[in-house]
Amino acid sequence: MSTENEGNEGNAVPSAPSVPSAPPVPAAAPEGTPQGAPPAPQAPPAAPADAPTAQVSGAAHQEGADPSTAAHEQYPYAPPSPQQPPAGSAAWPPPPPAVPSYADGGSPPAWGAPVPSDEQPRKRRASGLVAAVAVAALVAGGVGGALGYWAADSSGSGSSGSTTVAASNSPKDFKREAGTVAGVAASALPSVVTIDAKSGDGEGGTGTGFVYDKEGHILTNNHVVASAADSGQLTATFSNGKKYDAEVIGRAQGYDVAVLKLKDAPDGLTPLALGDSDKVAVGDSTIAIGAPFGLSNTVTTGIISAKNRPVASGDGSSNKNSYMSALQTDASINPGNSGGPLLDAGGAVIGINSAIQSTSGGGVGQSQAGSIGLGFAIPVNQAKNVAEQLIKTGQPVYPVIGATVTMEEKTGGAVISDEGAGGTPAVTPDGPAAKAGLKAGDVITKFNDTAVESGPTLIGEIWTHKPGDKVTLTYTRDGRTETAELTLGERKGDS
């Protein structure tokens, strides 16, 4: 999977773009016929009843198209064949029609790349979730690695050739019902901003954020603003074109959440309503708003495909990862959508779009991939808790069990390491895990009622709670299964 790091965007721990629409065009027949040649038959023989029909192109495939029109296009009138030169002529018979490669052909070209005319077919590469943690190699925006954030859209990459044309003659009194996608979009767009982040050396990218409160706080992903957090420049542009400078109030690398504050924030800001991500159900409708490949104010739709998807992501510029128990959606999410809101059918925020899985490896020099319908969002309940802490103190607080676990995948659980970072004990003395009797080598297989398949899965589940929460761990030791109850401790700041 990949997260987007706009200009350096994000990646989910399992790690995030054409088929010709027109039917084959027959080769042109010879322009002339040798003098004195016998006339050719005036009509081709009738096609057998079971002959395949030509693929309908263009408007015939669009929703609402007139069935009679579609049928007409499927069986076009065949004009009489032109007179044919006698057999043996150098120009006869005509060459067979060129048949384009459809869906079963090779891999499609990368975003914005021209299609080479002489390119040899390429073998398909299988793609899939790399681990139970849904860690498909998240593409790091141009920086790369198996794990990395999708750089929302690096400055000058991909979107420079795009052209947006606005309708100028739409009826001014035409309105959409509040419950429709158009109604939700019209209400939410004025509260969504496109974030441009430039680092001290001038490099940057594009991401998304949304108005969190009337004081001008903007909620987004940490990986969207990380490159400009210390010495760079941040701007937020609203859908009406008004742009404001912004500054980082606080950011949590582990949660991949950041809070900005607009400088000289305007009056009348409308925060987006926050929903309850715990009550979201698989199959619920979703609406995503963002700036994919720099195309601001883009709205896409889908459903909740899964819940509690363990996802780990990295920004491609450090060895630190973020972890989440994510909402999975098939709404189209691309580089540039990071930090934008994932809304429910009523327009309430249920998540922050953060990562996509991609079929691309995402290594250095490889182009960014697009949506394949596997997007991941931080549940808003978790994001809200983090945002409140960042606004209050400027630093995040993480719940912990007081034990170091391995980050290996496919281990059948979260294995407590033999030792912690820098040679410290794997189980913190007098910490929650130690008080519950856990030891190095124990394999944690469940966190409350949720199955744990690896270290990242466990961390993602722990971070959906708060310090002080009581939880139950199920673990195995020497072939025996045990349970332990403990109270989560806390760690302040990103280490």
Disulfide bonds with the S-S distance in Angstrom:
none
